[in-house]
Amino acid sequence: MIFYDFMKPELKETVIKSLENADERLLKMIKALVESYNEEEAYPSTLNEEYYRIINRRRMEYLEDPEDIYTWEEVKENIRNASKK
């Protein structure tokens, strides 16, 4: 199990003590969590830099004018109107 240096000693100690008294169900859940965590580290994000730039640009546009948005109903109506043309 991986414990990072910046982790608070109290947190690590609490987790270790909890493991000492854990039943089989809790241990299986922790094992699944650790396996999932390790799998995520093995496969870093699939988003490349271009996607991050696009997302960041869209976020900045939204933050500049958060009122400039469409409701879901408006989006559907715009699609209906566009398909009629």
C-alpha positions as CSV (number, residue, x, y, z in Angstrom):
1,M,0.0,0.0,0.0
2,I,1.3,3.5,-0.9
3,F,1.5,6.2,1.8
4,Y,2.7,9.6,0.8
5,D,5.2,11.5,2.9
6,F,2.9,14.5,3.2
7,M,0.2,12.3,4.8
8,K,-0.6,13.3,8.3
9,P,0.8,10.7,10.8
10,E,-2.5,10.7,12.7
11,L,-4.4,9.7,9.5
12,K,-2.0,6.9,8.7
13,E,-2.2,5.7,12.3
14,T,-6.0,5.7,12.3
15,V,-6.1,3.7,9.0
16,I,-3.6,1.1,10.3
17,K,-5.6,0.7,13.6
18,S,-8.8,0.3,11.7
19,L,-7.2,-2.4,9.6
20,E,-6.3,-4.4,12.7
21,N,-10.0,-4.7,13.6
22,A,-11.4,-4.9,10.1
23,D,-13.7,-7.8,9.1
24,E,-13.4,-9.7,5.8
25,R,-16.0,-7.4,4.1
26,L,-14.1,-4.2,5.0
27,L,-10.8,-5.8,3.9
28,K,-12.3,-6.8,0.5
29,M,-13.6,-3.2,0.1
30,I,-10.2,-1.8,0.9
31,K,-8.4,-4.2,-1.4
32,A,-10.8,-3.2,-4.3
33,L,-10.1,0.5,-3.5
34,V,-6.3,0.0,-3.5
35,E,-6.5,-2.0,-6.8
36,S,-8.7,0.7,-8.4
37,Y,-6.3,3.4,-7.1
38,N,-3.2,1.6,-8.5
39,E,-5.0,1.0,-11.8
40,E,-5.7,4.8,-12.1
41,E,-2.0,5.5,-11.5
42,A,-1.1,3.0,-14.2
43,Y,-3.3,4.7,-16.7
44,P,-3.0,8.5,-16.4
45,S,-5.6,10.8,-17.9
46,T,-6.2,10.2,-21.6
47,L,-6.8,13.9,-22.2
48,N,-4.0,15.6,-24.1
49,E,-2.9,19.2,-23.7
50,E,-5.1,20.3,-26.6
51,Y,-8.2,19.1,-24.7
52,Y,-7.1,20.8,-21.5
53,R,-6.7,24.1,-23.5
54,I,-10.2,23.7,-25.0
55,I,-11.7,23.0,-21.6
56,N,-9.8,25.9,-20.0
57,R,-10.9,28.3,-22.8
58,R,-14.5,27.3,-22.4
59,R,-14.3,27.7,-18.6
60,M,-12.8,31.1,-19.0
61,E,-15.6,32.1,-21.4
62,Y,-18.2,30.9,-18.9
63,L,-16.5,32.8,-16.0
64,E,-16.4,36.0,-18.0
65,D,-20.2,35.9,-18.5
66,P,-21.9,33.1,-16.5
67,E,-25.4,34.5,-17.6
68,D,-24.6,33.7,-21.2
69,I,-26.0,30.2,-21.2
70,Y,-28.9,28.2,-22.6
71,T,-31.3,26.1,-20.8
72,W,-31.7,22.5,-21.9
73,E,-35.2,23.4,-23.3
74,E,-33.6,26.3,-25.4
75,V,-31.0,23.9,-26.7
76,K,-33.6,21.4,-27.8
77,E,-35.7,24.2,-29.4
78,N,-32.7,25.6,-31.3
79,I,-32.0,22.1,-32.7
80,R,-35.6,21.7,-33.7
81,N,-35.6,25.0,-35.5
82,A,-32.3,24.3,-37.2
83,S,-33.6,21.0,-38.6
84,K,-36.6,22.8,-40.1
85,K,-34.5,25.0,-42.3
